[in-house]
C-alpha cells in the first residue's frame, strides 16, 4: 500500500514539473505570450525559488530536483513574457 | 532555525498555489487563451489531482488544501482554454 501511495506522489511530481515544458516549447516557437499572466509567472517563479531553498534546507532530493527543473522552465516563460509583452499578437 | 525553514515552505506553498489566481482572472476577463498551452494545463491538472490523492492518502492537510485550491484554478484555466481555443485572438 505504501508503495502505491509513493507512486502517486512521484507521478504527481513528474506531471506538475514537466507540464511547464510544453508551455515553454510553445512560447519559444510561437513567440505569443498575450494570454499568459505576467503576475502568475512572477509569483510562481518566486514560489518555486522558495521551494528550492526549502528543499536545500531540509536536504530533500526530490524537492530540490523537481523545483530546479521547474525554476528553469518558469524563468524561461517569464523571460519570454517580458520580452514579447506589449508587442501585439504575434511576432514572426 | 527550524521555524525559518518552515516559513520558507509555507511562503513557497502560498506563492505557487495563489499564482494561478491572476492567470484565471486574466483569462476569465480577456477570454484570450491563444498563448496558453493546452498540454501544459492537461498535464498540470492531472498532476495536481494526483497530489491531492497523495495528500489524502498520507493525511497531510497543507498538501490537501494547497492542491485543492490549485486544482480548482487549473481546471478553470483548462476549461477556458478548451472553450476559447481555435476561435482566433479575442472574443468580446
N, CA and C atoms of all chains as a GROMACS GRO file, in nm:
protein
  552
    1UNK      N    1   0.084  -0.122   0.000
    1UNK     CA    2   0.000   0.000   0.000
    1UNK      C    3   0.087   0.126   0.000
    2UNK      N    4   0.192   0.123   0.081
    2UNK     CA    5   0.279   0.241   0.089
    2UNK      C    6   0.347   0.268  -0.045
    3UNK      N    7   0.376   0.157  -0.116
    3UNK     CA    8   0.439   0.169  -0.248
    3UNK      C    9   0.347   0.240  -0.346
    4UNK      N   10   0.218   0.203  -0.342
    4UNK     CA   11   0.119   0.264  -0.432
    4UNK      C   12   0.109   0.412  -0.403
    5UNK      N   13   0.108   0.449  -0.274
    5UNK     CA   14   0.100   0.590  -0.233
    5UNK      C   15   0.222   0.666  -0.286
    6UNK      N   16   0.340   0.605  -0.274
    6UNK     CA   17   0.462   0.669  -0.324
    6UNK      C   18   0.455   0.691  -0.475
    7UNK      N   19   0.400   0.592  -0.546
    7UNK     CA   20   0.387   0.604  -0.692
    7UNK      C   21   0.299   0.724  -0.726
    8UNK      N   22   0.188   0.743  -0.651
    8UNK     CA   23   0.103   0.860  -0.672
    8UNK      C   24   0.184   0.989  -0.656
    9UNK      N   25   0.264   0.993  -0.550
    9UNK     CA   26   0.346   1.112  -0.522
    9UNK      C   27   0.447   1.139  -0.632
   10UNK      N   28   0.516   1.034  -0.677
   10UNK     CA   29   0.617   1.052  -0.783
   10UNK      C   30   0.552   1.093  -0.914
   11UNK      N   31   0.441   1.026  -0.950
   11UNK     CA   32   0.369   1.060  -1.073
   11UNK      C   33   0.321   1.206  -1.069
   12UNK      N   34   0.269   1.246  -0.953
   12UNK     CA   35   0.222   1.384  -0.934
   12UNK      C   36   0.337   1.482  -0.956
   13UNK      N   37   0.452   1.452  -0.896
   13UNK     CA   38   0.569   1.541  -0.907
   13UNK      C   39   0.618   1.549  -1.051
   14UNK      N   40   0.622   1.434  -1.119
   14UNK     CA   41   0.669   1.431  -1.258
   14UNK      C   42   0.574   1.514  -1.346
   15UNK      N   43   0.443   1.494  -1.330
   15UNK     CA   44   0.344   1.564  -1.413
   15UNK      C   45   0.347   1.716  -1.390
   16UNK      N   46   0.344   1.760  -1.263
   16UNK     CA   47   0.340   1.904  -1.238
   16UNK      C   48   0.473   1.971  -1.276
   17UNK      N   49   0.583   1.898  -1.265
   17UNK     CA   50   0.714   1.955  -1.304
   17UNK      C   51   0.725   1.966  -1.454
   18UNK      N   52   0.698   1.854  -1.525
   18UNK     CA   53   0.718   1.852  -1.670
   18UNK      C   54   0.609   1.925  -1.748
   19UNK      N   55   0.498   1.960  -1.681
   19UNK     CA   56   0.389   2.029  -1.752
   19UNK      C   57   0.434   2.165  -1.807
   20UNK      N   58   0.536   2.224  -1.745
   20UNK     CA   59   0.582   2.355  -1.792
   20UNK      C   60   0.669   2.345  -1.918
   21UNK      N   61   0.709   2.223  -1.952
   21UNK     CA   62   0.790   2.204  -2.073
   21UNK      C   63   0.710   2.234  -2.200
   22UNK      N   64   0.588   2.175  -2.221
   22UNK     CA   65   0.512   2.211  -2.342
   22UNK      C   66   0.478   2.360  -2.350
   23UNK      N   67   0.457   2.424  -2.233
   23UNK     CA   68   0.430   2.569  -2.236
   23UNK      C   69   0.554   2.646  -2.283
   24UNK      N   70   0.670   2.608  -2.230
   24UNK     CA   71   0.796   2.675  -2.270
   24UNK      C   72   0.822   2.654  -2.419
   25UNK      N   73   0.804   2.530  -2.467
   25UNK     CA   74   0.826   2.500  -2.610
   25UNK      C   75   0.730   2.582  -2.697
   26UNK      N   76   0.602   2.583  -2.659
   26UNK     CA   77   0.500   2.658  -2.734
   26UNK      C   78   0.537   2.807  -2.742
   27UNK      N   79   0.578   2.863  -2.628
   27UNK     CA   80   0.609   3.006  -2.622
   27UNK      C   81   0.735   3.038  -2.701
   28UNK      N   82   0.835   2.950  -2.695
   28UNK     CA   83   0.960   2.971  -2.772
   28UNK      C   84   0.927   2.968  -2.922
   29UNK      N   85   0.844   2.871  -2.963
   29UNK     CA   86   0.808   2.855  -3.104
   29UNK      C   87   0.721   2.968  -3.156
   30UNK      N   88   0.612   2.997  -3.083
   30UNK     CA   89   0.509   3.089  -3.134
   30UNK      C   90   0.535   3.236  -3.099
   31UNK      N   91   0.623   3.261  -3.003
   31UNK     CA   92   0.653   3.397  -2.958
   31UNK      C   93   0.527   3.475  -2.923
   32UNK      N   94   0.424   3.404  -2.875
   32UNK     CA   95   0.297   3.468  -2.840
   32UNK      C   96   0.270   3.448  -2.691
   33UNK      N   97   0.277   3.559  -2.617
   33UNK     CA   98   0.257   3.549  -2.471
   33UNK      C   99   0.136   3.630  -2.426
   34UNK      N  100   0.052   3.667  -2.522
   34UNK     CA  101  -0.062   3.756  -2.492
   34UNK      C  102  -0.153   3.702  -2.382
   35UNK      N  103  -0.188   3.573  -2.388
   35UNK     CA  104  -0.282   3.517  -2.292
   35UNK      C  105  -0.219   3.479  -2.159
   36UNK      N  106  -0.085   3.486  -2.152
   36UNK     CA  107  -0.014   3.444  -2.031
   36UNK      C  108  -0.007   3.557  -1.930
   37UNK      N  109  -0.035   3.527  -1.804
   37UNK     CA  110  -0.032   3.627  -1.698
   37UNK      C  111   0.109   3.648  -1.644
   38UNK      N  112   0.157   3.773  -1.654
   38UNK     CA  113   0.289   3.809  -1.600
   38UNK      C  114   0.291   3.790  -1.448
   39UNK      N  115   0.182   3.832  -1.383
   39UNK     CA  116   0.176   3.821  -1.236
   39UNK      C  117   0.184   3.674  -1.194
   40UNK      N  118   0.115   3.586  -1.270
   40UNK     CA  119   0.122   3.443  -1.238
   40UNK      C  120   0.266   3.395  -1.240
   41UNK      N  121   0.338   3.422  -1.350
   41UNK     CA  122   0.474   3.367  -1.361
   41UNK      C  123   0.572   3.435  -1.265
   42UNK      N  124   0.544   3.563  -1.231
   42UNK     CA  125   0.626   3.631  -1.131
   42UNK      C  126   0.612   3.564  -0.995
   43UNK      N  127   0.486   3.543  -0.954
   43UNK     CA  128   0.458   3.479  -0.825
   43UNK      C  129   0.507   3.334  -0.826
   44UNK      N  130   0.479   3.263  -0.936
   44UNK     CA  131   0.513   3.121  -0.944
   44UNK      C  132   0.664   3.100  -0.937
   45UNK      N  133   0.740   3.182  -1.012
   45UNK     CA  134   0.886   3.169  -1.012
   45UNK      C  135   0.943   3.197  -0.872
   46UNK      N  136   0.890   3.301  -0.807
   46UNK     CA  137   0.934   3.333  -0.670
   46UNK      C  138   0.904   3.216  -0.577
   47UNK      N  139   0.784   3.157  -0.592
   47UNK     CA  140   0.743   3.044  -0.509
   47UNK      C  141   0.831   2.922  -0.530
   48UNK      N  142   0.863   2.893  -0.656
   48UNK     CA  143   0.946   2.776  -0.688
   48UNK      C  144   1.088   2.796  -0.633
   49UNK      N  145   1.137   2.920  -0.640
   49UNK     CA  146   1.269   2.952  -0.582
   49UNK      C  147   1.269   2.924  -0.431
   50UNK      N  148   1.160   2.963  -0.364
   50UNK     CA  149   1.148   2.937  -0.220
   50UNK      C  150   1.138   2.786  -0.192
   51UNK      N  151   1.065   2.711  -0.278
   51UNK     CA  152   1.059   2.565  -0.264
   51UNK      C  153   1.199   2.504  -0.275
   52UNK      N  154   1.277   2.558  -0.369
   52UNK     CA  155   1.414   2.508  -0.389
   52UNK      C  156   1.500   2.534  -0.265
   53UNK      N  157   1.490   2.656  -0.211
   53UNK     CA  158   1.564   2.690  -0.089
   53UNK      C  159   1.519   2.600   0.027
   54UNK      N  160   1.387   2.578   0.036
   54UNK     CA  161   1.330   2.490   0.138
   54UNK      C  162   1.385   2.348   0.125
   55UNK      N  163   1.389   2.300   0.000
   55UNK     CA  164   1.443   2.166  -0.027
   55UNK      C  165   1.590   2.154   0.012
   56UNK      N  166   1.667   2.261  -0.014
   56UNK     CA  167   1.809   2.262   0.022
   56UNK      C  168   1.826   2.260   0.173
   57UNK      N  169   1.739   2.336   0.242
   57UNK     CA  170   1.744   2.340   0.390
   57UNK      C  171   1.716   2.202   0.449
   58UNK      N  172   1.608   2.138   0.401
   58UNK     CA  173   1.569   2.010   0.460
   58UNK      C  174   1.638   1.891   0.391
   59UNK      N  175   1.725   1.923   0.292
   59UNK     CA  176   1.804   1.822   0.219
   59UNK      C  177   1.716   1.713   0.158
   60UNK      N  178   1.609   1.755   0.089
   60UNK     CA  179   1.516   1.661   0.026
   60UNK      C  180   1.542   1.661  -0.125
   61UNK      N  181   1.603   1.554  -0.175
   61UNK     CA  182   1.644   1.547  -0.316
   61UNK      C  183   1.525   1.563  -0.413
   62UNK      N  184   1.412   1.491  -0.394
   62UNK     CA  185   1.301   1.510  -0.489
   62UNK      C  186   1.253   1.656  -0.497
   63UNK      N  187   1.244   1.725  -0.383
   63UNK     CA  188   1.202   1.866  -0.383
   63UNK      C  189   1.304   1.952  -0.457
   64UNK      N  190   1.432   1.926  -0.433
   64UNK     CA  191   1.539   2.003  -0.498
   64UNK      C  192   1.534   1.982  -0.650
   65UNK      N  193   1.532   1.857  -0.694
   65UNK     CA  194   1.536   1.825  -0.838
   65UNK      C  195   1.412   1.881  -0.910
   66UNK      N  196   1.291   1.851  -0.855
   66UNK     CA  197   1.167   1.894  -0.919
   66UNK      C  198   1.164   2.047  -0.933
   67UNK      N  199   1.203   2.117  -0.826
   67UNK     CA  200   1.192   2.262  -0.828
   67UNK      C  201   1.303   2.329  -0.909
   68UNK      N  202   1.416   2.263  -0.922
   68UNK     CA  203   1.523   2.317  -1.006
   68UNK      C  204   1.480   2.314  -1.153
   69UNK      N  205   1.421   2.200  -1.194
   69UNK     CA  206   1.371   2.188  -1.332
   69UNK      C  207   1.259   2.290  -1.356
   70UNK      N  208   1.163   2.296  -1.262
   70UNK     CA  209   1.050   2.389  -1.277
   70UNK      C  210   1.099   2.533  -1.282
   71UNK      N  211   1.200   2.565  -1.199
   71UNK     CA  212   1.253   2.702  -1.194
   71UNK      C  213   1.308   2.742  -1.331
   72UNK      N  214   1.384   2.654  -1.394
   72UNK     CA  215   1.443   2.683  -1.526
   72UNK      C  216   1.331   2.707  -1.629
   73UNK      N  217   1.229   2.620  -1.628
   73UNK     CA  218   1.118   2.632  -1.724
   73UNK      C  219   1.035   2.758  -1.698
   74UNK      N  220   1.003   2.784  -1.570
   74UNK     CA  221   0.921   2.901  -1.536
   74UNK      C  222   0.996   3.031  -1.566
   75UNK      N  223   1.127   3.033  -1.540
   75UNK     CA  224   1.210   3.151  -1.570
   75UNK      C  225   1.213   3.178  -1.720
   76UNK      N  226   1.218   3.070  -1.799
   76UNK     CA  227   1.217   3.084  -1.945
   76UNK      C  228   1.088   3.150  -1.991
   77UNK      N  229   0.973   3.100  -1.940
   77UNK     CA  230   0.842   3.154  -1.978
   77UNK      C  231   0.830   3.300  -1.931
   78UNK      N  232   0.875   3.328  -1.808
   78UNK     CA  233   0.870   3.465  -1.753
   78UNK      C  234   0.954   3.561  -1.838
   79UNK      N  235   1.072   3.517  -1.877
   79UNK     CA  236   1.163   3.598  -1.960
   79UNK      C  237   1.098   3.628  -2.096
   80UNK      N  238   1.037   3.524  -2.157
   80UNK     CA  239   0.972   3.543  -2.288
   80UNK      C  240   0.850   3.634  -2.276
   81UNK      N  241   0.779   3.624  -2.164
   81UNK     CA  242   0.663   3.711  -2.140
   81UNK      C  243   0.709   3.856  -2.135
   82UNK      N  244   0.819   3.882  -2.066
   82UNK     CA  245   0.871   4.020  -2.055
   82UNK      C  246   0.921   4.067  -2.191
   83UNK      N  247   0.983   3.976  -2.267
   83UNK     CA  248   1.039   4.010  -2.397
   83UNK      C  249   0.930   4.046  -2.499
   84UNK      N  250   0.821   3.970  -2.499
   84UNK     CA  251   0.721   3.986  -2.605
   84UNK      C  252   0.597   4.065  -2.564
   85UNK      N  253   0.582   4.096  -2.435
   85UNK     CA  254   0.457   4.162  -2.393
   85UNK      C  255   0.449   4.303  -2.449
   86UNK      N  256   0.326   4.341  -2.484
   86UNK     CA  257   0.300   4.475  -2.535
   86UNK      C  258   0.343   4.494  -2.679
   87UNK      N  259   0.376   4.384  -2.744
   87UNK     CA  260   0.420   4.396  -2.883
   87UNK      C  261   0.314   4.347  -2.982
   88UNK      N  262   0.189   4.346  -2.941
   88UNK     CA  263   0.082   4.299  -3.030
   88UNK      C  264   0.069   4.150  -3.020
   89UNK      N  265   0.001   4.090  -3.114
   89UNK     CA  266  -0.028   3.948  -3.103
   89UNK      C  267   0.091   3.858  -3.134
   90UNK      N  268   0.132   3.859  -3.260
   90UNK     CA  269   0.237   3.765  -3.296
   90UNK      C  270   0.357   3.835  -3.358
   91UNK      N  271   0.472   3.786  -3.324
   91UNK     CA  272   0.596   3.836  -3.381
   91UNK      C  273   0.656   3.721  -3.458
   92UNK      N  274   0.696   3.746  -3.576
   92UNK     CA  275   0.746   3.641  -3.664
   92UNK      C  276   0.865   3.571  -3.602
   93UNK      N  277   1.579   2.816   1.396
   93UNK     CA  278   1.620   2.784   1.259
   93UNK      C  279   1.512   2.702   1.187
   94UNK      N  280   1.457   2.606   1.262
   94UNK     CA  281   1.353   2.522   1.203
   94UNK      C  282   1.230   2.604   1.166
   95UNK      N  283   1.203   2.708   1.247
   95UNK     CA  284   1.090   2.797   1.220
   95UNK      C  285   1.111   2.872   1.090
   96UNK      N  286   1.232   2.920   1.067
   96UNK     CA  287   1.263   2.995   0.945
   96UNK      C  288   1.244   2.904   0.823
   97UNK      N  289   1.290   2.781   0.836
   97UNK     CA  290   1.276   2.684   0.727
   97UNK      C  291   1.128   2.660   0.696
   98UNK      N  292   1.046   2.644   0.802
   98UNK     CA  293   0.903   2.624   0.783
   98UNK      C  294   0.840   2.744   0.714
   99UNK      N  295   0.884   2.865   0.750
   99UNK     CA  296   0.830   2.987   0.687
   99UNK      C  297   0.858   2.985   0.537
  100UNK      N  298   0.979   2.942   0.498
  100UNK     CA  299   1.014   2.929   0.356
  100UNK      C  300   0.916   2.834   0.287
  101UNK      N  301   0.890   2.721   0.350
  101UNK     CA  302   0.800   2.621   0.294
  101UNK      C  303   0.658   2.674   0.278
  102UNK      N  304   0.608   2.741   0.383
  102UNK     CA  305   0.472   2.795   0.377
  102UNK      C  306   0.460   2.904   0.271
  103UNK      N  307   0.559   2.996   0.269
  103UNK     CA  308   0.559   3.104   0.170
  103UNK      C  309   0.562   3.047   0.028
  104UNK      N  310   0.646   2.945   0.009
  104UNK     CA  311   0.658   2.878  -0.121
  104UNK      C  312   0.523   2.820  -0.162
  105UNK      N  313   0.456   2.751  -0.069
  105UNK     CA  314   0.326   2.688  -0.099
  105UNK      C  315   0.221   2.794  -0.132
  106UNK      N  316   0.220   2.904  -0.055
  106UNK     CA  317   0.122   3.011  -0.078
  106UNK      C  318   0.144   3.073  -0.215
  107UNK      N  319   0.270   3.102  -0.250
  107UNK     CA  320   0.300   3.167  -0.378
  107UNK      C  321   0.267   3.077  -0.497
  108UNK      N  322   0.311   2.951  -0.494
  108UNK     CA  323   0.287   2.864  -0.610
  108UNK      C  324   0.138   2.830  -0.623
  109UNK      N  325   0.066   2.824  -0.509
  109UNK     CA  326  -0.078   2.795  -0.515
  109UNK      C  327  -0.156   2.915  -0.569
  110UNK      N  328  -0.132   3.033  -0.508
  110UNK     CA  329  -0.211   3.151  -0.546
  110UNK      C  330  -0.169   3.213  -0.679
  111UNK      N  331  -0.054   3.171  -0.734
  111UNK     CA  332  -0.008   3.228  -0.862
  111UNK      C  333  -0.107   3.199  -0.975
  112UNK      N  334  -0.185   3.091  -0.962
  112UNK     CA  335  -0.280   3.057  -1.068
  112UNK      C  336  -0.405   3.144  -1.064
  113UNK      N  337  -0.421   3.220  -0.952
  113UNK     CA  338  -0.538   3.310  -0.941
  113UNK      C  339  -0.531   3.424  -1.042
  114UNK      N  340  -0.418   3.501  -1.051
  114UNK     CA  341  -0.414   3.608  -1.154
  114UNK      C  342  -0.429   3.554  -1.296
  115UNK      N  343  -0.379   3.432  -1.322
  115UNK     CA  344  -0.396   3.374  -1.457
  115UNK      C  345  -0.544   3.344  -1.484
  116UNK      N  346  -0.612   3.286  -1.385
  116UNK     CA  347  -0.755   3.256  -1.401
  116UNK      C  348  -0.835   3.384  -1.421
  117UNK      N  349  -0.806   3.488  -1.341
  117UNK     CA  350  -0.878   3.616  -1.351
  117UNK      C  351  -0.854   3.678  -1.489
  118UNK      N  352  -0.728   3.680  -1.533
  118UNK     CA  353  -0.692   3.736  -1.663
  118UNK      C  354  -0.767   3.665  -1.777
  119UNK      N  355  -0.769   3.531  -1.768
  119UNK     CA  356  -0.832   3.451  -1.874
  119UNK      C  357  -0.984   3.470  -1.875
  120UNK      N  358  -1.044   3.477  -1.755
  120UNK     CA  359  -1.190   3.500  -1.745
  120UNK      C  360  -1.224   3.636  -1.806
  121UNK      N  361  -1.144   3.738  -1.772
  121UNK     CA  362  -1.169   3.875  -1.820
  121UNK      C  363  -1.145   3.890  -1.970
  122UNK      N  364  -1.028   3.843  -2.016
  122UNK     CA  365  -0.986   3.872  -2.154
  122UNK      C  366  -1.034   3.767  -2.255
  123UNK      N  367  -1.075   3.652  -2.209
  123UNK     CA  368  -1.120   3.542  -2.296
  123UNK      C  369  -1.017   3.511  -2.405
  124UNK      N  370  -0.889   3.531  -2.372
  124UNK     CA  371  -0.782   3.507  -2.468
  124UNK      C  372  -0.690   3.397  -2.415
  125UNK      N  373  -0.693   3.282  -2.481
  125UNK     CA  374  -0.612   3.170  -2.433
  125UNK      C  375  -0.509   3.126  -2.539
  126UNK      N  376  -0.488   3.214  -2.638
  126UNK     CA  377  -0.401   3.180  -2.751
  126UNK      C  378  -0.261   3.136  -2.709
  127UNK      N  379  -0.200   3.209  -2.617
  127UNK     CA  380  -0.062   3.180  -2.578
  127UNK      C  381  -0.049   3.067  -2.476
  128UNK      N  382  -0.164   3.022  -2.424
  128UNK     CA  383  -0.163   2.920  -2.318
  128UNK      C  384  -0.156   2.780  -2.379
  129UNK      N  385  -0.070   2.696  -2.323
  129UNK     CA  386  -0.054   2.559  -2.373
  129UNK      C  387  -0.158   2.465  -2.313
  130UNK      N  388  -0.237   2.402  -2.401
  130UNK     CA  389  -0.337   2.305  -2.357
  130UNK      C  390  -0.270   2.184  -2.292
  131UNK      N  391  -0.161   2.139  -2.352
  131UNK     CA  392  -0.090   2.022  -2.298
  131UNK      C  393  -0.040   2.052  -2.156
  132UNK      N  394   0.011   2.175  -2.136
  132UNK     CA  395   0.058   2.212  -2.002
  132UNK      C  396  -0.055   2.197  -1.900
  133UNK      N  397  -0.170   2.260  -1.928
  133UNK     CA  398  -0.278   2.257  -1.828
  133UNK      C  399  -0.340   2.118  -1.814
  134UNK      N  400  -0.336   2.038  -1.921
  134UNK     CA  401  -0.382   1.900  -1.911
  134UNK      C  402  -0.294   1.820  -1.816
  135UNK      N  403  -0.161   1.829  -1.839
  135UNK     CA  404  -0.066   1.757  -1.755
  135UNK      C  405  -0.069   1.811  -1.612
  136UNK      N  406  -0.073   1.944  -1.601
  136UNK     CA  407  -0.067   2.007  -1.469
  136UNK      C  408  -0.189   1.971  -1.384
  137UNK      N  409  -0.309   1.975  -1.446
  137UNK     CA  410  -0.432   1.942  -1.373
  137UNK      C  411  -0.430   1.796  -1.327
  138UNK      N  412  -0.384   1.705  -1.416
  138UNK     CA  413  -0.373   1.564  -1.379
  138UNK      C  414  -0.275   1.547  -1.262
  139UNK      N  415  -0.162   1.620  -1.270
  139UNK     CA  416  -0.060   1.614  -1.164
  139UNK      C  417  -0.112   1.664  -1.031
  140UNK      N  418  -0.185   1.775  -1.033
  140UNK     CA  419  -0.239   1.833  -0.910
  140UNK      C  420  -0.344   1.740  -0.849
  141UNK      N  421  -0.423   1.674  -0.935
  141UNK     CA  422  -0.522   1.576  -0.886
  141UNK      C  423  -0.450   1.461  -0.814
  142UNK      N  424  -0.338   1.416  -0.871
  142UNK     CA  425  -0.260   1.309  -0.806
  142UNK      C  426  -0.199   1.357  -0.675
  143UNK      N  427  -0.152   1.485  -0.671
  143UNK     CA  428  -0.101   1.543  -0.545
  143UNK      C  429  -0.210   1.540  -0.438
  144UNK      N  430  -0.332   1.575  -0.481
  144UNK     CA  431  -0.446   1.578  -0.388
  144UNK      C  432  -0.473   1.437  -0.333
  145UNK      N  433  -0.475   1.337  -0.422
  145UNK     CA  434  -0.496   1.198  -0.380
  145UNK      C  435  -0.384   1.155  -0.284
  146UNK      N  436  -0.260   1.192  -0.322
  146UNK     CA  437  -0.143   1.162  -0.238
  146UNK      C  438  -0.160   1.223  -0.098
  147UNK      N  439  -0.202   1.350  -0.095
  147UNK     CA  440  -0.224   1.421   0.032
  147UNK      C  441  -0.330   1.354   0.117
  148UNK      N  442  -0.437   1.306   0.051
  148UNK     CA  443  -0.545   1.237   0.123
  148UNK      C  444  -0.496   1.104   0.180
  149UNK      N  445  -0.412   1.034   0.102
  149UNK     CA  446  -0.353   0.908   0.148
  149UNK      C  447  -0.266   0.928   0.272
  150UNK      N  448  -0.176   1.028   0.263
  150UNK     CA  449  -0.082   1.047   0.376
  150UNK      C  450  -0.139   1.142   0.482
  151UNK      N  451  -0.265   1.187   0.460
  151UNK     CA  452  -0.338   1.274   0.555
  151UNK      C  453  -0.256   1.400   0.590
  152UNK      N  454  -0.205   1.467   0.486
  152UNK     CA  455  -0.127   1.590   0.507
  152UNK      C  456  -0.213   1.710   0.466
  153UNK      N  457  -0.258   1.784   0.569
  153UNK     CA  458  -0.352   1.896   0.546
  153UNK      C  459  -0.295   2.002   0.450
  154UNK      N  460  -0.170   2.050   0.469
  154UNK     CA  461  -0.120   2.151   0.374
  154UNK      C  462  -0.121   2.103   0.228
  155UNK      N  463  -0.082   1.978   0.203
  155UNK     CA  464  -0.083   1.925   0.066
  155UNK      C  465  -0.227   1.920   0.013
  156UNK      N  466  -0.321   1.877   0.098
  156UNK     CA  467  -0.462   1.868   0.056
  156UNK      C  468  -0.516   2.007   0.022
  157UNK      N  469  -0.499   2.103   0.115
  157UNK     CA  470  -0.555   2.238   0.096
  157UNK      C  471  -0.494   2.306  -0.026
  158UNK      N  472  -0.360   2.307  -0.035
  158UNK     CA  473  -0.291   2.374  -0.146
  158UNK      C  474  -0.334   2.316  -0.281
  159UNK      N  475  -0.342   2.183  -0.289
  159UNK     CA  476  -0.374   2.121  -0.417
  159UNK      C  477  -0.521   2.126  -0.453
  160UNK      N  478  -0.607   2.139  -0.352
  160UNK     CA  479  -0.749   2.156  -0.380
  160UNK      C  480  -0.772   2.294  -0.444
  161UNK      N  481  -0.709   2.397  -0.387
  161UNK     CA  482  -0.721   2.533  -0.441
  161UNK      C  483  -0.662   2.537  -0.583
  162UNK      N  484  -0.541   2.480  -0.599
  162UNK     CA  485  -0.474   2.480  -0.730
  162UNK      C  486  -0.558   2.404  -0.833
  163UNK      N  487  -0.619   2.293  -0.790
  163UNK     CA  488  -0.699   2.212  -0.882
  163UNK      C  489  -0.816   2.293  -0.937
  164UNK      N  490  -0.885   2.367  -0.850
  164UNK     CA  491  -1.000   2.450  -0.893
  164UNK      C  492  -0.953   2.556  -0.994
  165UNK      N  493  -0.840   2.622  -0.964
  165UNK     CA  494  -0.789   2.727  -1.052
  165UNK      C  495  -0.740   2.669  -1.186
  166UNK      N  496  -0.666   2.558  -1.180
  166UNK     CA  497  -0.612   2.498  -1.302
  166UNK      C  498  -0.724   2.442  -1.390
  167UNK      N  499  -0.827   2.385  -1.327
  167UNK     CA  500  -0.942   2.333  -1.402
  167UNK      C  501  -1.016   2.446  -1.472
  168UNK      N  502  -1.027   2.561  -1.404
  168UNK     CA  503  -1.092   2.679  -1.463
  168UNK      C  504  -1.017   2.722  -1.588
  169UNK      N  505  -0.882   2.732  -1.579
  169UNK     CA  506  -0.800   2.775  -1.692
  169UNK      C  507  -0.809   2.671  -1.805
  170UNK      N  508  -0.804   2.543  -1.771
  170UNK     CA  509  -0.812   2.435  -1.871
  170UNK      C  510  -0.948   2.440  -1.943
  171UNK      N  511  -1.054   2.460  -1.868
  171UNK     CA  512  -1.189   2.469  -1.925
  171UNK      C  513  -1.199   2.587  -2.022
  172UNK      N  514  -1.145   2.703  -1.982
  172UNK     CA  515  -1.149   2.823  -2.067
  172UNK      C  516  -1.063   2.803  -2.192
  173UNK      N  517  -0.950   2.733  -2.176
  173UNK     CA  518  -0.864   2.704  -2.291
  173UNK      C  519  -0.943   2.621  -2.394
  174UNK      N  520  -1.015   2.520  -2.345
  174UNK     CA  521  -1.093   2.434  -2.436
  174UNK      C  522  -1.207   2.513  -2.499
  175UNK      N  523  -1.267   2.603  -2.423
  175UNK     CA  524  -1.381   2.682  -2.469
  175UNK      C  525  -1.339   2.781  -2.579
  176UNK      N  526  -1.226   2.846  -2.560
  176UNK     CA  527  -1.188   2.955  -2.650
  176UNK      C  528  -1.085   2.918  -2.756
  177UNK      N  529  -1.026   2.798  -2.748
  177UNK     CA  530  -0.918   2.767  -2.841
  177UNK      C  531  -0.970   2.755  -2.983
  178UNK      N  532  -0.890   2.800  -3.075
  178UNK     CA  533  -0.924   2.790  -3.216
  178UNK      C  534  -1.026   2.891  -3.262
  179UNK      N  535  -1.054   2.990  -3.176
  179UNK     CA  536  -1.154   3.090  -3.213
  179UNK      C  537  -1.091   3.223  -3.249
  180UNK      N  538  -0.964   3.222  -3.287
  180UNK     CA  539  -0.897   3.348  -3.322
  180UNK      C  540  -0.840   3.414  -3.199
  181UNK      N  541  -0.807   3.539  -3.206
  181UNK     CA  542  -0.738   3.604  -3.096
  181UNK      C  543  -0.829   3.640  -2.980
  182UNK      N  544  -0.922   3.734  -3.002
  182UNK     CA  545  -1.002   3.779  -2.890
  182UNK      C  546  -1.150   3.768  -2.916
  183UNK      N  547  -1.220   3.724  -2.814
  183UNK     CA  548  -1.365   3.715  -2.822
  183UNK      C  549  -1.418   3.816  -2.722
  184UNK      N  550  -1.508   3.895  -2.762
  184UNK     CA  551  -1.560   4.005  -2.679
  184UNK      C  552  -1.617   3.952  -2.548
   0.00000   0.00000   0.00000
